Amino acid sequence: GKRSAVVLAHHGPVVAGKDLEAAVYAVEELEETAKLALLTRGLNPHLLDQAQINGLVAQFNVDWD
């Protein structure tokens, strides 16, 4: 599928990939995203609106749901 990582409560991350390299990339991406989420907690971030998200999705040709 489109998603390759999930964090299970009281267990930690579970990742998947078509091969070992893809799975390692997925866990590294998950770790970096979690780190950014922790660093920005409480900073009152300015969230993107749907039009901004749509523009980025089109610009970078990525899936987003």
Phi, psi and omega per residue, in radians:
G1 nan -2.954 -3.125
K2 -1.350 -0.485 -3.045
R3 -1.740 2.468 -3.087
S4 -2.197 0.059 -3.105
A5 -2.588 2.604 3.066
V6 -2.614 2.604 3.055
V7 -1.921 2.119 3.134
L8 -1.640 2.271 3.123
A9 -1.002 2.352 3.107
H10 1.155 0.214 3.136
H11 -2.298 -0.852 -3.119
G12 2.053 -2.844 -3.030
P13 -1.398 2.574 2.963
V14 -2.257 2.225 -3.124
V15 -2.222 2.813 3.091
A16 -2.485 2.744 3.083
G17 -2.845 2.873 -3.123
K18 -1.164 -0.384 3.070
D19 -2.672 3.105 -3.094
L20 -1.056 -0.706 -3.138
E21 -1.065 -0.737 3.130
A22 -1.161 -0.661 3.118
A23 -1.178 -0.701 3.100
V24 -1.116 -0.749 3.100
Y25 -1.050 -0.733 -3.124
A26 -1.091 -0.754 -3.121
V27 -1.241 -0.598 3.072
E28 -1.146 -0.724 3.112
E29 -1.132 -0.727 3.105
L30 -1.091 -0.768 3.138
E31 -1.086 -0.765 -3.136
E32 -1.142 -0.705 3.112
T33 -1.129 -0.735 3.109
A34 -1.111 -0.700 3.117
K35 -1.073 -0.784 3.118
L36 -1.119 -0.681 3.120
A37 -1.090 -0.731 3.121
L38 -1.178 -0.719 -3.118
L39 -1.161 -0.499 -3.080
T40 -1.727 0.006 3.107
R41 -1.056 2.345 3.089
G42 1.399 0.072 -3.119
L43 -1.608 0.018 -3.130
N44 0.950 1.082 -3.085
P45 -1.175 2.683 3.052
H46 -1.541 1.921 -3.084
L47 -1.361 2.578 3.081
L48 -1.297 2.488 3.038
D49 -1.508 3.012 -3.049
Q50 -1.067 -0.637 3.121
A51 -1.121 -0.704 3.110
Q52 -1.155 -0.730 3.103
I53 -1.069 -0.817 3.140
N54 -1.039 -0.691 3.110
G55 -1.104 -0.742 3.124
L56 -1.189 -0.693 3.102
V57 -1.037 -0.786 3.130
A58 -1.184 -0.743 -3.098
Q59 -1.109 -0.735 -3.061
F60 -1.756 0.021 3.086
N61 0.917 0.968 -3.136
V62 -2.140 2.811 3.041
D63 -1.519 2.493 3.105
W64 -2.632 2.247 3.068
D65 -2.426 nan nan
